[in-house]
Amino acid sequence: MATEKTALHGAETDFVKHDADNMVLLGNAHIDNLMHMVVALGAEVWTGQQRVKIIETLLSKHGKVTTEMIEQYKPTPEETEAWAAERKAMVDRVYSVMARNTDEALAFGSSEPNQDRR
């Protein structure tokens, strides 16, 4: 699937759905579906946060905001840099759990205690 690259503005996200719907990448199609859903939801959350930042900026500068003002907003280089750092922090907070060591994790319902295994 070819995608056309377009310039991103303040209220958009660069999340693009993959074209590998018939592939199983994580060993189970249901897990793949859940993973795609989690990544898509993360993109939606970030887009909403970014839009709120734009609304707050417009309100503080102009005392009012319209949909057109939001859609036409161009972030400053400083805002772009700050947003990138905030986005990275959000990604680290939300998705870092996927990198945790599960070698000694016990199955749900195990009778053995799972304390002090992190």
N, C-alpha and C positions, 0 to 999 in steps of 0.2 A: 504494500500500500504506500504509494508516494504521498508525501504531505508537502504542502507549500509552506515555506518559512515566511512568516510575516513578523513585522516589528511589533514587540509587545509594548503596550501602554500601561498606565498605572493600575487599571482595574482588571487585568486579565492574568491568566495563568498559562504556563507553558506545558501543562500536563497533556499528553497526547496518548490516547488509547492505543495499545499495541495491536498488531495485526496477526497475532499468533493464537487465535481463539481455539484452534484444534490441537494445540501442543500442551503437553503436561510438563511443566518445568520443575515443580516442587514435589513430585512423586504422587500427587493426588490432584485430580481436576478440581475437587471441591476446595482444597487448600489454595490452589491457583486462583480460583474465583474469589475466595476470601481475601487473598493478598491484593488482588486487583482492586477490590472494593475498598480496602483500607488505604491504599495509595490514592485512589480517586477521592475518597473522603478527606484525606489530608490536603489534597490540592484544593478542594472546595473550602475547607476551613481557612487555609491560607488566603485564598481569594477574598473571602469575607472579611478577614482581618485587615487585609490591604485596603479594601474598599472603605472600611470604617476609618482607617488612618487618613484616607483621602477626604472623607466627609468631615472629619475633625479639622483638618487643615483648611478646607474651604470655609467652614463655619467660622474659624478664628480669623481668617483673612477678610471674608466678605460678609459675614453675619447671616448668610443664607446659602442654600445649596439646592441645585437642581440636578436632575438625572443627566442632562446635557453637560453640566459643569463636571460631574463625576467622570463621565465617559471621555471628555476632552482633556482631563487633567494629565499633565506631564510632570513626573517627579523630578526634583532637582538631583544633581549628582550625589549630594549628601544624603538625601532621602533614599535614593537607590542603594547606596552603600549601607545605610542603616537597615533598610528592609532586608537586604541580603543577609546581614548578620542575624537579624531577628528570625528570618526564615530558616537559616541553618540551625539556630538554637531550637526552634520548634521541631525541626526534623530530628535533631539529636534527642530531644525529650521524648518524642512520640515513637520513633522507630528504633532507638537504641536497644530496646527490649529484644529485638530480633537477633541481636548479636550476643546475647548472654549464653553462657556455657550451660548446656543442658545434659552433659555427659552423665551426671549422677542423678538427674531428676527422676522422680518416681512417678509411676502411672497414677492417674486419678483413682481414688478408691483403695490405694495400697494401704496395708495395715502398718507398714513401717513408717516411723516419723520422718518428716522431710525438713527438719530443722537444721540450721547451720550448714546448708548445702549450697549457699550462694557464693 
